[in-house]
């Protein structure tokens, strides 16, 4: 079994820490709002905070464990967040930075060492044979 590349470790922890900070920041900011203002927060913001941010955290957590689906989840989330961002904030410096970050992380996730790490972990879980259960005949 190959050792986990440092880029996978760093990116996974980065995703988990930033996701946790984003969730805590959002929840602490709405805690001080009156009930009427909390109800006025857009559904898109709630969807992002309650669905997308936890998925980024889950992606980071399971990438540490070598799960290939977590790597693919990150790419899908990153691409969809980028597309959504281009609709909301077209051609801003923030979007250029997000685009460059996504491209660089995808390149790191699909480098040869990273690819071998995910491939070995997925083949190890696929090769696990179930233990046959013994039945007693009456």
Secondary structure as UniProt FT lines:
FT   HELIX           6..31
FT   HELIX           35..39
FT   HELIX           43..47
FT   HELIX           48..52
FT   HELIX           53..64
FT   TURN            65..66
FT   HELIX           68..88
FT   TURN            90..91
FT   HELIX           93..109
FT   HELIX           112..126
//
